[in-house]
Amino acid sequence: MTIIIILAVLGVLILYAVVIYNSLVKFKNRYQNAFAQIEVQLKRRYDLIPNLIETAKGYLKHERETLESVIAARNSAINSLDQAAQDPGNAAAMKQLMSSEGALAGAMGKLNIVVEAYPDLKANQNMMQLSEELTTTENKVSFARQAFNDQVMEYNTYKQSFPPIILAGMFGHGEDATLLEFADSEAIQEPPKVSF
């Protein structure tokens, strides 16, 4: 009788450990999927930027440095995104992505200031269409970032709660996932302005 009780308790504990493991995997997969949605939108934005540069090139012949800085910032952001996509929970990769995105937003802001001085460029149909697509993409990035951060928070909260905290490290879930945040609080509330 005692052996049956011990085996039953042991069976319940093993079953509970399996439930914890499966929950950790489920929450991790959710935040990784949420990051994949950010990746899709960022790649779309990165693909729009060369079109924007090509449209502006004819008008901004004397602003080559500005155009080159946008392209350099875009390329850096692409590399950072690729690194972050390999492990969306990695704090260093997320920090590098946030830094690269900040540099890209700054370069795009400088381009916007330059474009303001060229009324013909602002009125160009391609430029207006690209501006609209970039604005739409920025909104999608914001929504995807929020969904990612929500999933990271859910994963971290579950992992840090009791009893999962006891088993999380043994199951390969030792490190907390990192939120995708920006150093400037205004960047969180308002996407970069790209009106031309």
N, C-alpha and C positions, 0 to 999 in steps of 0.2 A: 504494500500500500504506500509506504514512504517513497519507494522508488518511482511509483507512478506519479505521485505529487511532484517529486523533483524533476522528472522528465516533462511533466506538463508545464511547470514553471519555466524550465529551460526552453521548451518549445515556444512559449509565449514571448520570452525574451529574444529568442532568435527571430521570431516573426516581427517583433517590434523593431529590431535592428534593420531588418529588410525594409520595413515601411519607412524608416528614417533615411536609409540609403536611397531608396526610390524617390523620396521627396526631394532630397538634395539634388539628385540628377535632374528631376523635373524642373526645379527652380533655376538650376544652372542653364539648362537648355532654353528656358524662357528668356533669360537675359541675353544669351548668345543670339537667339533669334531676333530679339529686339535690336541688338547692335547691327545685325545684318540689314535691318530696315534702314538704319542710319547710313550704313555703308552704301546702300542703293541710292539714297538721295544725295549723299555727298559726291558719289561718282557722277551722278547726273549733273550736279553743279559744276564739277571739274570739267565735264565734257562741254558745258555751255561757255565756259570762260574763253577757250581758243576762238570760238565763233565771235564772241564779243570783241576780242582783241583784233581779229581780222576786220571786222566792221569798222572799228575805230582807227585802224592803222592809216587809212587814206586821209583821214581828217587830222590826225595827231602826229604829223611828220616830225614835229619838233619836240615831241614828248616821248621819245624812244625809251628813256630811262624808266619812266612810269610803266610803260607797257612791259618792259623786261622784268621789272620788279613783281608785277602781277603774275607773269608766267613762272618766275622763280618761286614765288610763294605757293602757287598752284602745285608745282612739281614737288615741293617739300611736303605739302599737305597730302598729296597722293601717296608718297612714301610712308608718311606717318599713319595714314589710314590703313595701308597694307599691313604695317606692323601691328596696329591695334586689332585688326580683323583676325589675326592669327591667335590672339588670346585677349578677348574683350575684357577680361577681369584683371589684366595686368596693369598695375598702377603706373609703372614707368611708361608703358606704351600709350596709356590714356593721357598722361601728362604731356607727352610729346605731341599727340594729336591735338590736344587743347592749345598748345603753344603754336603749332603750325596753323591751326584754324584762326587763331588770333592774328598771326602775321598776314594771312590771306585776307582777313577782314580789313586790316589796316591798309594793305595794298589796294584792295578794291575801293576803299574810302578815298584814297589819293586819286585813283582813276576817276571816281565820281566827281571830285573837285575839278579835275582837269576838263572833264567832259562838259561841265557847266559853262565853261568859257567858249564852247563851240555850239552855237544855236543850231547850225545845220545838222550836226551830228545828233543832237538831242531830238530833232524832228525826223531823223532817218527812220523809216518803217522797220528795218531789220533791228536797229538799236532799241526801238520801243518794244518790239516783240521779245527780244532777248531779255530786256529789263523785266517784262512781265513774267517770263519763264523763270528767271532768277528769283524774283520775289515769291512766286508760287513754290519754288523749290526750297527757299529759306523757311517758309512756313511749314513745309513737310518735314524739314530737318528738325525744326523746333518740336513738332509733335512726336517725331520718332525719338528724339533725345529724351523727352519726358517719359515716353513709354519705356525706354531703356532704363532710365533712372528708377522708375517705379519697380521694374523687375529686379534690378540690382538690390534695391531696398528690401524687397520681399525675400530674396535669396539670403541676404546678410542677416535679416531679422530671424528667419527660420534657423539658419546655421548657428546663430549666437544664442538661441533659446535653449532651455533645458528640456529634455536630455540630448537633443541633437548635438550640442556643443561637445559632449563627451565623445561622440563617435565621428564627428565631422572630419577631424584630422586623420583618423585611421582610414577613412574612406576617400582620402585625397582631396578634401575640401577645407584645407587649413587656412588659406588666405581669404580675406574678404574681397569681394569684387569691388571695383572702383567706379564711382559715379562719374558721369561725363559732365563736368562743370566748367565754368569760365571764371577767370580771376575777377573780371569786371562784372559786377552785378547788373549793370545796364545791358550787357550782352545777353544775359539770360532773358530779360524782359522784352527786348526788342531786337529783331534780327537786323543784320547790317543793311543799311539803306543802299539800294542799287538803282535808284531812279535816274534815268538819263533824259 
